[in-house]
Amino acid sequence: MNGEPPWQKSSYSTEQADNCLELRPLPRTVRVRDSKLGSPSPQLGFPIPTWGAFISSIPDA
């Protein structure tokens, strides 16, 4: 591990499901990657306020 927090998989995923997104929250950004690609996956980074606005816009299921 490189000192960064571990990647987090959705609570809706199962151990066998590898077709979801993983998140890595950092102090200023949230990184997102494709779980089925793992480490070599390209990552998107979102500023915390932008990520918060996105999450807040999702209706409760």
C-alpha positions as CSV (number, residue, x, y, z in Angstrom):
1,M,0.0,0.0,0.0
2,N,1.3,3.5,-0.8
3,G,-0.1,5.4,2.2
4,E,-3.4,6.2,0.5
5,P,-6.7,4.8,1.8
6,P,-7.9,1.6,0.2
7,W,-10.4,1.6,-2.7
8,Q,-14.0,1.1,-1.5
9,K,-16.5,-1.0,-3.5
10,S,-20.2,-0.3,-3.4
11,S,-22.2,-1.9,-0.6
12,Y,-24.5,-3.1,-3.4
13,S,-21.7,-5.3,-4.9
14,T,-21.0,-8.8,-4.0
15,E,-17.6,-10.5,-3.8
16,Q,-18.3,-12.1,-7.2
17,A,-19.4,-8.9,-8.8
18,D,-16.6,-7.1,-10.5
19,N,-18.6,-4.8,-12.7
20,C,-19.0,-1.7,-10.5
21,L,-17.1,1.4,-9.6
22,E,-14.7,1.8,-6.7
23,L,-14.1,5.0,-4.8
24,R,-11.0,6.3,-3.0
25,P,-11.8,9.4,-0.9
26,L,-8.9,11.6,-0.4
27,P,-8.6,14.9,1.5
28,R,-9.4,17.1,-1.5
29,T,-10.8,14.7,-4.1
30,V,-12.7,11.5,-4.6
31,R,-11.1,9.1,-7.1
32,V,-13.3,6.7,-9.1
33,R,-12.2,3.7,-11.1
34,D,-13.6,0.6,-12.8
35,S,-13.4,-2.4,-10.4
36,K,-13.0,-5.0,-13.1
37,L,-9.8,-3.4,-14.4
38,G,-8.3,-2.9,-10.9
39,S,-5.0,-1.1,-10.6
40,P,-4.5,-0.4,-14.3
41,S,-7.9,1.2,-14.5
42,P,-7.9,4.9,-15.5
43,Q,-9.1,7.1,-12.6
44,L,-11.3,10.1,-12.6
45,G,-10.9,12.6,-9.8
46,F,-13.6,14.9,-8.5
47,P,-13.3,17.8,-6.1
48,I,-15.1,17.0,-2.8
49,P,-17.8,19.7,-3.4
50,T,-18.5,18.4,-6.9
51,W,-18.8,14.8,-5.6
52,G,-21.0,15.9,-2.8
53,A,-23.3,17.7,-5.2
54,F,-23.5,14.7,-7.4
55,I,-24.3,12.3,-4.5
56,S,-26.9,14.7,-3.2
57,S,-28.6,14.8,-6.5
58,I,-29.3,11.0,-6.5
59,P,-32.8,10.2,-5.2
60,D,-33.0,7.6,-2.4
61,A,-33.9,4.2,-3.7
